[in-house]
Amino acid sequence: MNKSHENIELQQTSNKVLVSNPILLNEVDIGEEVLGRKQCLLQISSLCVSKVKALYLVGMGGIDKTIIAKAALNDVKHMYDASCFIECDEINNDCYKIACQILEQLKVETKPKDLNEAQEKLKSFVIKKKVIIVLDNLKNQSQIEDVVAMDDLFAMNGNTLIVTTRDWKVLEYCGNKFCKVNVEELDEKTSWRLFITHSCGSQDKLLDELVEVSKKIIKVCNGLPLSFKVIGAYLKEKKRLRYWERAFQRLKRERELDGDEKNSHYKLWNILRISFDNLRVEEKKIFLEICCFFSNDVYLQGMLKERALPIWFNIEEKRMEDVEYSLNRLVNQSSIKIDKDGIIKVHNVMM
């Protein structure tokens, strides 16, 4: 790992926030949408106070990266002359459109004629002003470099770039110092609060007969915020036990929920499938094999990476380096994890 890369692991169960420049967040800014993320927001705020040049939030789909980025921007933008939040997916990753949106949010009135003019306008602005730019769901580093050169962006002391991505290698070749923030799953207590908020509104409105099935649903969702919001919204108007049991069984079997999914604000299965669809053919094959043969549900002790690699090598008749490269790509894109003991893991909702 590049020595210029500062990896910041955020553990949701920790009671301490290790920051060099403590900063207080207003409680009113921490609503249900960022429930359980106060520590993460404190960390990001402190990094901005420390004038970090670039930081990126990495994690699987539905883990709250976008929500955290928006909340963090709202909390720190008063420290900058100008700020912007760009949803890259909404504009099909078109660099000219990205540049135009940045300029518009930075309140640069004249619209550029082409990408070159947009780049010049942005360069002129970021050199003179202290700005914070958030790029949400970035796919590759060229989306940054083709809009504004990193050297230009960081020429002004105090400018900050925040990126959300599923693939931490997006900024692998960034020459400037940057910080990686791993967005982890919610702990059990916060998961319970989030699920109850979206399914019942409050703890006292949860019927006694629904408590046990609620615990089962929370366990199978395994700390993924989006899943609590989706299943909670689906069950909000359903008070009978049979509906909750049916939803739990469908979650276990990964079948679609009943009802009109087109009008659902959160489309769990479509969002999670993005991670899979973006994989290459060989990566998809390895991912499916992990889910079918190497997951904890099938192989109780878990499969070690060291044991799995020779199996794929012998079956696929490929070079070991190629197989390991595909496996590492799955890790980088947050599709799987390899824990400290070298065991391959997949998030329950992805399986």
C-alpha positions as MATLAB code, in Angstrom:
seq = 'MNKSHENIELQQTSNKVLVSNPILLNEVDIGEEVLGRKQCLLQISSLCVSKVKALYLVGMGGIDKTIIAKAALNDVKHMYDASCFIECDEINNDCYKIACQILEQLKVETKPKDLNEAQEKLKSFVIKKKVIIVLDNLKNQSQIEDVVAMDDLFAMNGNTLIVTTRDWKVLEYCGNKFCKVNVEELDEKTSWRLFITHSCGSQDKLLDELVEVSKKIIKVCNGLPLSFKVIGAYLKEKKRLRYWERAFQRLKRERELDGDEKNSHYKLWNILRISFDNLRVEEKKIFLEICCFFSNDVYLQGMLKERALPIWFNIEEKRMEDVEYSLNRLVNQSSIKIDKDGIIKVHNVMM';
ca = [
       0.000    0.000    0.000;
       1.309    3.409   -0.950;
       2.976    5.148    2.005;
       1.222    8.392    1.129;
      -2.084    6.642    1.741;
      -3.521    7.089    5.201;
      -6.058    4.371    5.958;
      -8.662    5.283    8.550;
     -10.734    2.384    9.842;
     -13.991    3.417   11.510;
     -15.405    0.887   13.946;
     -19.033    1.537   14.846;
     -18.666   -0.179   18.230;
     -15.898    2.094   19.434;
     -16.786    4.689   22.045;
     -13.792    6.890   21.277;
     -13.152    9.168   18.363;
      -9.468    9.628   17.697;
      -9.138   13.109   16.275;
      -6.340   15.614   16.389;
      -8.689   18.591   16.141;
     -11.938   17.832   18.007;
     -15.032   19.447   16.550;
     -18.584   19.390   17.845;
     -21.525   18.489   15.638;
     -24.966   19.936   16.202;
     -27.337   17.209   17.337;
     -30.022   18.613   15.044;
     -27.838   17.739   12.069;
     -27.761   14.051   13.028;
     -31.179   12.720   12.037;
     -32.495    9.242   11.330;
     -30.821    9.179    7.920;
     -27.362    9.221    9.548;
     -28.275    7.182   12.595;
     -25.192    5.513   14.025;
     -22.791    7.580   11.907;
     -21.938   10.356   14.365;
     -18.429    9.010   14.904;
     -17.838    8.892   11.162;
     -19.058   12.470   10.724;
     -16.840   13.657   13.570;
     -13.852   12.001   11.920;
     -14.545   13.604    8.541;
     -15.076   17.032   10.135;
     -11.803   16.761   11.997;
      -9.959   15.797    8.818;
     -11.369   18.878    7.084;
     -10.249   21.046    9.982;
      -6.806   19.478    9.586;
      -6.890   20.574    5.921;
      -6.777   17.079    4.467;
      -6.495   17.363    0.695;
      -8.592   14.367   -0.311;
     -10.559   11.675    1.425;
     -12.839    9.031    0.080;
     -15.594    6.954    1.604;
     -15.526    3.367    0.420;
     -18.021    0.563    0.966;
     -20.631   -1.640   -0.657;
     -23.868   -0.322   -2.124;
     -26.485    0.740    0.417;
     -23.967    1.247    3.229;
     -24.722    5.005    3.647;
     -21.773    6.538    1.757;
     -23.899    9.147   -0.017;
     -25.880   10.053    3.086;
     -22.687   10.429    5.135;
     -21.079   12.575    2.432;
     -24.107   14.892    2.261;
     -24.293   15.219    6.041;
     -20.550   15.845    6.291;
     -20.684   18.517    3.591;
     -23.568   20.219    5.346;
     -21.563   20.284    8.562;
     -18.252   21.641    7.211;
     -19.170   23.835    4.242;
     -19.103   26.948    6.431;
     -15.312   26.473    6.601;
     -14.970   27.044    2.829;
     -15.595   29.870    0.379;
     -17.655   27.580   -1.854;
     -18.903   23.992   -1.978;
     -20.623   21.540   -4.291;
     -22.065   18.026   -4.288;
     -22.096   16.159   -7.620;
     -23.966   12.894   -8.200;
     -21.871   11.361  -10.974;
     -24.404    8.630  -11.789;
     -27.149   11.157  -12.433;
     -25.216   12.679  -15.339;
     -23.872    9.421  -16.771;
     -20.306   10.267  -15.774;
     -20.033   12.866  -18.567;
     -16.970   14.966  -17.670;
     -18.272   18.116  -19.391;
     -21.598   17.865  -17.544;
     -19.780   17.201  -14.271;
     -17.636   20.304  -14.815;
     -20.696   22.403  -15.663;
     -22.530   21.248  -12.549;
     -19.519   22.047  -10.376;
     -19.259   25.535  -11.881;
     -22.992   26.083  -11.451;
     -22.925   25.081   -7.784;
     -19.824   27.215   -7.252;
     -21.943   30.071   -8.657;
     -19.828   30.691  -11.745;
     -22.449   32.321  -13.939;
     -21.137   31.933  -17.508;
     -21.611   28.429  -18.882;
     -18.509   27.087  -20.692;
     -18.774   26.175  -24.382;
     -16.779   22.971  -24.089;
     -14.734   20.839  -21.683;
     -11.514   22.796  -22.238;
     -13.157   26.070  -21.290;
     -14.794   24.400  -18.299;
     -11.415   23.123  -17.133;
      -9.889   26.591  -17.386;
     -12.741   28.176  -15.454;
     -12.489   25.563  -12.725;
      -8.720   25.901  -12.534;
      -9.007   29.659  -12.148;
     -11.669   29.300   -9.436;
     -10.042   26.624   -7.248;
      -6.681   28.406   -7.262;
      -8.226   31.607   -5.911;
     -10.909   30.191   -3.607;
     -10.991   27.683   -0.777;
     -13.453   25.042   -1.961;
     -14.773   21.628   -0.990;
     -15.959   19.337   -3.803;
     -17.880   16.102   -3.211;
     -18.081   13.581   -6.063;
     -20.597   10.862   -5.298;
     -20.275    7.333   -6.715;
     -17.103    7.889   -8.702;
     -16.094    5.081  -11.053;
     -12.543    6.040  -12.066;
      -9.908    8.688  -11.428;
     -10.138   10.093  -14.943;
     -13.499   11.567  -13.970;
     -11.541   13.866  -11.673;
      -8.505   14.519  -13.844;
     -10.625   15.230  -16.931;
     -12.568   17.848  -15.003;
      -9.881   19.542  -12.937;
      -6.248   18.533  -12.488;
      -5.476   17.323   -8.970;
      -2.444   19.618   -8.779;
      -4.646   22.612   -9.583;
      -7.278   21.566   -7.081;
      -4.747   21.221   -4.284;
      -2.665   24.281   -5.222;
      -4.778   26.331   -2.825;
      -4.020   25.331    0.743;
      -7.277   24.211    2.309;
      -9.164   22.853   -0.702;
     -10.755   19.469   -0.024;
     -11.996   16.696   -2.298;
     -14.400   14.065   -0.936;
     -15.198   11.008   -3.045;
     -17.639    8.163   -2.433;
     -16.920    4.925   -4.261;
     -17.277    1.158   -4.116;
     -13.751    0.716   -5.450;
     -10.943    2.193   -3.343;
      -8.509    1.847   -6.255;
     -10.254    4.821   -7.898;
      -7.600    7.056   -6.327;
      -4.802    4.508   -6.168;
      -2.499    6.613   -8.324;
      -3.312    9.929   -6.708;
       0.037   11.511   -5.956;
      -1.280   13.723   -3.163;
      -1.819   12.589    0.365;
      -5.322   11.266    0.873;
      -7.326    9.401    3.506;
      -9.473    6.335    3.097;
     -12.568    6.031    5.296;
     -14.065    2.540    5.398;
     -17.816    2.800    5.921;
     -18.764   -0.281    7.933;
     -22.073   -2.004    8.657;
     -24.167   -0.754   11.580;
     -23.908   -2.469   14.959;
     -26.854   -4.452   16.330;
     -28.189   -1.683   18.583;
     -28.188    0.935   15.820;
     -29.628   -1.587   13.346;
     -32.538   -2.155   15.697;
     -33.191    1.591   16.068;
     -33.062    2.191   12.319;
     -35.359   -0.732   11.496;
     -37.899    0.262   14.174;
     -37.815    3.891   12.982;
     -38.759    2.892    9.434;
     -41.167    0.037   10.243;
     -43.037    1.379   13.282;
     -41.870    4.901   14.002;
     -40.924    4.143   17.602;
     -40.277    1.221   19.969;
     -43.582    1.571   21.832;
     -45.520    1.059   18.584;
     -43.946   -2.346   17.908;
     -46.405   -5.107   18.770;
     -45.112   -7.782   21.160;
     -45.795  -10.557   18.646;
     -43.493   -8.844   16.125;
     -40.423   -8.558   18.375;
     -38.917  -11.975   17.605;
     -39.396  -11.792   13.834;
     -37.954   -8.264   13.922;
     -34.788   -9.673   15.474;
     -34.599  -12.273   12.695;
     -35.008   -9.622   10.002;
     -32.299   -7.471   11.570;
     -29.941  -10.425   11.717;
     -30.385  -11.368    8.053;
     -29.956   -7.725    6.953;
     -26.602   -7.804    8.784;
     -26.120   -4.090    9.434;
     -26.816   -2.793    5.916;
     -28.723    0.519    6.351;
     -30.472    0.404    2.979;
     -31.978   -2.994    3.743;
     -33.502   -1.718    7.013;
     -35.031    1.265    5.222;
     -36.451   -0.857    2.398;
     -37.890   -3.668    4.496;
     -39.011   -1.209    7.183;
     -40.908    0.918    4.668;
     -42.465   -2.224    3.189;
     -43.728   -3.431    6.589;
     -44.855   -0.051    7.937;
     -48.528   -0.504    7.075;
     -48.531   -4.248    7.765;
     -49.228   -5.129   11.392;
     -49.990   -8.847   11.118;
     -47.316  -11.377   12.037;
     -47.786  -13.407    8.842;
     -46.711  -10.467    6.664;
     -43.542   -9.954    8.692;
     -42.746  -13.685    8.629;
     -43.280  -13.767    4.861;
     -40.978  -10.770    4.405;
     -38.327  -12.481    6.515;
     -38.534  -15.671    4.432;
     -38.288  -13.666    1.201;
     -35.225  -11.859    2.512;
     -33.600  -15.195    3.271;
     -34.399  -16.454   -0.241;
     -33.641  -13.059   -1.829;
     -36.976  -12.843   -3.601;
     -38.679   -9.535   -4.372;
     -41.141   -8.155   -1.862;
     -44.836   -7.997   -2.684;
     -46.314   -4.745   -3.960;
     -45.437   -2.062   -6.467;
     -41.650   -1.837   -6.369;
     -41.612    0.872   -9.058;
     -42.909    3.419   -6.559;
     -40.565    2.347   -3.779;
     -38.107    5.084   -2.783;
     -35.467    2.484   -2.053;
     -35.064   -0.393   -4.474;
     -32.874   -2.752   -2.505;
     -32.353   -5.445   -5.083;
     -31.682   -3.079   -7.976;
     -29.130   -1.102   -5.977;
     -27.269   -4.148   -4.688;
     -27.236   -5.683   -8.152;
     -25.208   -2.728   -9.442;
     -22.171   -4.117   -7.624;
     -22.605   -7.428   -9.427;
     -23.357   -6.009  -12.884;
     -20.182   -3.904  -12.805;
     -17.991   -6.984  -12.431;
     -16.174   -8.626  -15.331;
     -17.243  -12.083  -16.511;
     -14.496  -13.922  -14.624;
     -15.124  -11.864  -11.504;
     -18.847  -12.646  -11.631;
     -18.043  -16.331  -11.924;
     -15.702  -16.264   -8.921;
     -18.199  -14.212   -6.901;
     -21.004  -16.720   -7.588;
     -18.722  -19.610   -6.697;
     -17.866  -17.920   -3.400;
     -21.573  -17.477   -2.633;
     -22.434  -21.066   -3.594;
     -19.461  -23.011   -2.244;
     -17.204  -20.933   -0.005;
     -19.630  -18.913    2.125;
     -20.076  -19.559    5.854;
     -23.543  -21.029    5.208;
     -21.985  -23.802    3.118;
     -18.460  -24.068    4.475;
     -18.974  -23.493    8.201;
     -15.374  -22.676    9.094;
     -15.124  -20.246    6.196;
     -12.798  -20.631    3.223;
      -9.269  -19.318    3.459;
      -8.032  -17.279    0.521;
      -4.889  -19.455    0.476;
      -7.003  -22.590   -0.006;
      -9.419  -21.066   -2.505;
      -6.785  -19.747   -4.932;
      -5.342  -23.194   -5.869;
      -8.889  -24.532   -6.399;
      -9.694  -21.799   -8.934;
      -6.235  -22.183  -10.457;
      -6.748  -25.908  -11.083;
     -10.332  -25.612  -12.333;
      -9.960  -22.545  -14.562;
      -6.461  -23.448  -15.817;
      -5.410  -19.842  -15.479;
      -2.304  -18.279  -14.039;
      -2.384  -17.890  -10.268;
      -1.697  -14.161  -10.683;
      -4.829  -13.777  -12.850;
      -7.046  -15.562  -10.338;
      -5.646  -13.517   -7.458;
      -6.144  -10.323   -9.470;
      -9.847  -11.158   -9.967;
     -10.239  -11.907   -6.272;
      -8.571   -8.638   -5.312;
     -10.886   -6.776   -7.697;
     -13.860   -8.215   -5.814;
     -12.358   -6.963   -2.564;
     -11.609   -3.527   -4.014;
     -15.187   -3.160   -5.278;
     -16.644   -4.073   -1.866;
     -18.301   -7.245   -3.208;
     -16.451   -9.466   -0.727;
     -14.189   -9.098    2.285;
     -11.139  -11.001    3.447;
     -10.895  -10.804    7.226;
      -7.757  -10.617    9.347;
      -7.516  -14.428    9.389;
      -7.608  -14.606    5.591;
     -11.173  -15.993    5.414;
     -13.324  -14.924    2.448;
     -16.630  -13.349    3.482;
     -19.679  -12.074    1.610;
     -22.317   -9.750    3.051;
     -25.517  -11.709    3.855;
     -27.707   -9.465    1.683;
     -25.415   -9.962   -1.330;
     -25.861  -13.728   -1.200;
];
